[in-house]
Amino acid sequence: MSDLSIRTISADEHGAYIAAQPSASFLQTPGWAAVKSEWKAESLGWFDPADPGRLVGAGLVLYRQMPKVKRYLAYLPEGPVIDWDAIDLGRYLRPLASHLQERGAFGVRMGPPVATRRWGAKTIKDAIAGGQQPKLGDVRADVIEPSGATVATQLRALGWKAPRTGEGFAAGQPQYVFQVPLAGRGQDDLLKGMNQLWRRNIKKAEKAGVEVTQGGAEDLKAFHALYVETAERDHFTPRPLPYFVKMQAAMANQPADCCDFRIYNAYHEGDLVASTIWVRVGGHSWYSYGASSTAKRDVRGSNAIQWRMMSDALAAGASVYDLRGITDTLDPNDPHVGLIQFKVGTGGEAVEYVGEWDLPLNKALYTAFDLYMRRR
């Protein structure tokens, strides 16, 4: 079969294609370009030469300029949205590489939304308790996804390089995430799947009078103040308020059937004790950002707000509730393991993706940019 053709498409074409898919990352929606406004952006579409008017794939490309040179790293976060089960991925990826090279790209990075392995909550809990396997990747998986190995084999054959852990360009999405499958389940099933502590904390929040409400854009300032407090407590660098303002506006300015962006607030006696951002595209819903107060931890606002978001994802017809990234450490003495244990309590599963792959188009510039990013 001949390669597919590729060209720039409008945001409307791109959004309509995403809206028609059962699942796609919100990082691949056309509106995400407005959030990453420091990058140049382009919506790309793949077309079948046998039916030139039919869109068969789409991708959001972000271009990051190399210092002092008009050459770019082309980045497709958690994308593109193509048929990753295709027998010949080269039909999609060869024309992509040619197009991006013409646009001045010296290298391409993409994150195929393809899972490789899955670990259930019990497996992870037992591994942490055992203390013998400090990395998730060393633990025997409960499920091995054959498509992961197939895609990796094809990418290597096409000249793509799998980034080594902890190395390469500083851009990137997590390779390990934690998800709660929702398909075919009801609220009772979800509660039964949680551990005893989670169920107890949800009841405790209800008994304490915690109220979870869905907010709007006017709540972003309060969310951000709590988020900054959380960052100081948990020792991470917070994003500035304008980032979330842009994110809310960008996700709202998408085709009606494409995406859903919500702010949730948990109050106790008038005090904001937790606030979160929830996103849905098709059947995939995400707990995208979260914040909680240092005071009143005992009323369990974080558990209450998660339960509300999970329930609303179920009501919206989502097939998965995604709690986003986790580190791969299972060392009981590592401070990051607490976050994994919190997520494991939901009764979901850890999922490993094939990760982000690089295609050097100009090896000298690719190497120079890599060194620049490491030194920043």
Secondary structure, DSSP 8 states (H G I E B T S, - for coil): ----EEEE--HHHHHHHHHTSSB--GGGSTTHHHHTTTSEEEEEEEEETTEEEEEEEEEEEEEEE-TTSS-EEEEETT--BS-TT-S-THHHHHHHHHHHHHTTEEEEEE----EEEEEEHHHHHHHHHH-S--BGGGS--SEE-HHHHHHHHHHHHTT-B---TT-S-S----SEEEEEE-TT--HHHHHHHS-HHHHHHHHHHHHHT-EEEEE-GGGHHHHHHHHHHHHHHHT-----HHHHHHHHHHHHSS-TTTEEEEEEEEEETTEEEEEEEEEEEBTEEEEEEEEE-STTGGG-HHHHHHHHHHHHHHHTT-SEEEEEE--SB--TTSTTHHHHHHHHTTT-EEEEE---EEEESSHHHHHHHHHHHHH-
